[in-house]
Amino acid sequence: MKFWQHILSNLIDTHNVYLLTVIDNIGSSPGRKGFKMLVTEDGFIFGSIGGGLMEFSLVEEAKKLLQDGDLKIFLKKQLHQGHKENGSGMICSGEQTVVFHPLGAQHISMIKGILDCLQANNRGVFTLTPTSIIFSNEQLKGQFESKINSAQDWLYKEYIGFKNTLYIVGGGHVSLAVSDLFVTLGFHVVVVDNREYLSTLDLNRSAHQKLVVDFNLITNYISEGSESYVVIMTSNYTDDEFVLSKLIRKSFAYIGILGSTSKLKTIWRALQKKGVTASELNVVHAPIGLAIKSQTPYEIAISIAAQIIMIKNRNQ
């Protein structure tokens, strides 16, 4: 969201912007399809199209075009095979195609539409062509659609919007750190707790939604599906057990629970007495996160993020 906010603030301040978007990549390209970067004539940049010498040279090219007022839409192929024709100077052997698209005051309403979509956790389709840039409610079969027939005949479409939602059940100190980290990773973050006037929940400025609910109704607030990730970290083990009992037979991309091995054994015994099977319990990531001896809330958040990213990317 910050990327589009930076574009909007520059356009409102009457600064023209070049939007650089990777619309295709092959092999070991550092820039992947969908990578974006904004460049302004005064040198402000945000985002990335892969880094290194390639990114530096394309940013300098965009800055010069903005300073000269030579605002045009074009694409540029970069071969990461040294200094041959169209070479980026990099030697990672892949290639990528980057679209340069100038944005001005006439695009403010479109950028506002993208931000409204993101804020509401909706999705829209971002379309680039040799003559236009559009944001619409169109549907795509996948995350991207693109074709490049020539420098004058190409099309790129991409879903814009939060795809994955992280539900954090529990609003304590670890929840604060997890919220901060997952928002930067592009997740829509929802924090759910059953305690009113909770200071750490009030302090949470990252989460997109903060809900105080009766845990008896927890299933009304957590959506099933391949884009839903659930982490349970309530204030006591009885609430952990109760919430897990409500959710364990639901379908999620990921479900995990924070706690020590001894605490989890107690919860597992209680759930098995209630009829939860060993195979159902095996789906739960417990203890949550990768085993990196995490101690602080942010270390725990990083271990959880690493595990969820591994599972998310494995399933793509």
ChimeraX attribute file (.defattr): number of C-alpha atoms within 10 A of each C-alpha:
attribute: neighborCount
match mode: 1-to-1
recipient: residues
	/A:1	16
	/A:2	11
	/A:3	14
	/A:4	16
	/A:5	14
	/A:6	15
	/A:7	28
	/A:8	24
	/A:9	12
	/A:10	19
	/A:11	20
	/A:12	13
	/A:13	10
	/A:14	11
	/A:15	18
	/A:16	22
	/A:17	26
	/A:18	27
	/A:19	22
	/A:20	26
	/A:21	24
	/A:22	24
	/A:23	28
	/A:24	23
	/A:25	20
	/A:26	15
	/A:27	12
	/A:28	14
	/A:29	21
	/A:30	22
	/A:31	25
	/A:32	22
	/A:33	21
	/A:34	21
	/A:35	17
	/A:36	20
	/A:37	21
	/A:38	26
	/A:39	24
	/A:40	25
	/A:41	20
	/A:42	13
	/A:43	12
	/A:44	13
	/A:45	19
	/A:46	16
	/A:47	15
	/A:48	19
	/A:49	25
	/A:50	18
	/A:51	12
	/A:52	13
	/A:53	12
	/A:54	19
	/A:55	18
	/A:56	13
	/A:57	14
	/A:58	19
	/A:59	24
	/A:60	14
	/A:61	13
	/A:62	25
	/A:63	21
	/A:64	16
	/A:65	17
	/A:66	21
	/A:67	13
	/A:68	10
	/A:69	11
	/A:70	11
	/A:71	18
	/A:72	15
	/A:73	19
	/A:74	16
	/A:75	21
	/A:76	14
	/A:77	18
	/A:78	21
	/A:79	25
	/A:80	23
	/A:81	17
	/A:82	14
	/A:83	12
	/A:84	10
	/A:85	9
	/A:86	14
	/A:87	16
	/A:88	24
	/A:89	17
	/A:90	19
	/A:91	14
	/A:92	15
	/A:93	14
	/A:94	17
	/A:95	23
	/A:96	24
	/A:97	21
	/A:98	25
	/A:99	22
	/A:100	23
	/A:101	23
	/A:102	23
	/A:103	24
	/A:104	17
	/A:105	15
	/A:106	9
	/A:107	16
	/A:108	16
	/A:109	11
	/A:110	16
	/A:111	19
	/A:112	15
	/A:113	15
	/A:114	22
	/A:115	20
	/A:116	15
	/A:117	18
	/A:118	18
	/A:119	14
	/A:120	12
	/A:121	18
	/A:122	14
	/A:123	19
	/A:124	20
	/A:125	20
	/A:126	20
	/A:127	20
	/A:128	21
	/A:129	17
	/A:130	18
	/A:131	10
	/A:132	9
	/A:133	17
	/A:134	13
	/A:135	18
	/A:136	15
	/A:137	12
	/A:138	12
	/A:139	12
	/A:140	13
	/A:141	7
	/A:142	9
	/A:143	14
	/A:144	18
	/A:145	15
	/A:146	14
	/A:147	12
	/A:148	14
	/A:149	8
	/A:150	8
	/A:151	11
	/A:152	13
	/A:153	10
	/A:154	15
	/A:155	15
	/A:156	22
	/A:157	23
	/A:158	21
	/A:159	23
	/A:160	22
	/A:161	23
	/A:162	20
	/A:163	16
	/A:164	18
	/A:165	23
	/A:166	24
	/A:167	24
	/A:168	28
	/A:169	27
	/A:170	26
	/A:171	28
	/A:172	21
	/A:173	18
	/A:174	20
	/A:175	27
	/A:176	24
	/A:177	19
	/A:178	26
	/A:179	27
	/A:180	17
	/A:181	19
	/A:182	20
	/A:183	17
	/A:184	12
	/A:185	11
	/A:186	14
	/A:187	23
	/A:188	25
	/A:189	25
	/A:190	20
	/A:191	25
	/A:192	25
	/A:193	22
	/A:194	19
	/A:195	15
	/A:196	11
	/A:197	9
	/A:198	13
	/A:199	12
	/A:200	15
	/A:201	23
	/A:202	12
	/A:203	12
	/A:204	20
	/A:205	13
	/A:206	20
	/A:207	22
	/A:208	16
	/A:209	13
	/A:210	18
	/A:211	17
	/A:212	16
	/A:213	15
	/A:214	11
	/A:215	18
	/A:216	11
	/A:217	11
	/A:218	19
	/A:219	13
	/A:220	9
	/A:221	13
	/A:222	21
	/A:223	17
	/A:224	15
	/A:225	14
	/A:226	15
	/A:227	16
	/A:228	20
	/A:229	24
	/A:230	23
	/A:231	24
	/A:232	23
	/A:233	24
	/A:234	24
	/A:235	15
	/A:236	11
	/A:237	16
	/A:238	13
	/A:239	17
	/A:240	21
	/A:241	19
	/A:242	16
	/A:243	20
	/A:244	23
	/A:245	17
	/A:246	14
	/A:247	16
	/A:248	16
	/A:249	12
	/A:250	14
	/A:251	14
	/A:252	18
	/A:253	17
	/A:254	20
	/A:255	23
	/A:256	22
	/A:257	22
	/A:258	21
	/A:259	19
	/A:260	11
	/A:261	11
	/A:262	9
	/A:263	13
	/A:264	18
	/A:265	13
	/A:266	13
	/A:267	19
	/A:268	17
	/A:269	11
	/A:270	16
	/A:271	18
	/A:272	13
	/A:273	9
	/A:274	10
	/A:275	9
	/A:276	16
	/A:277	12
	/A:278	11
	/A:279	8
	/A:280	11
	/A:281	16
	/A:282	9
	/A:283	14
	/A:284	17
	/A:285	18
	/A:286	18
	/A:287	16
	/A:288	23
	/A:289	22
	/A:290	17
	/A:291	11
	/A:292	10
	/A:293	9
	/A:294	15
	/A:295	9
	/A:296	12
	/A:297	16
	/A:298	18
	/A:299	17
	/A:300	23
	/A:301	23
	/A:302	20
	/A:303	19
	/A:304	25
	/A:305	19
	/A:306	14
	/A:307	16
	/A:308	23
	/A:309	12
	/A:310	11
	/A:311	13
	/A:312	16
	/A:313	8
	/A:314	8
	/A:315	9
	/A:316	5
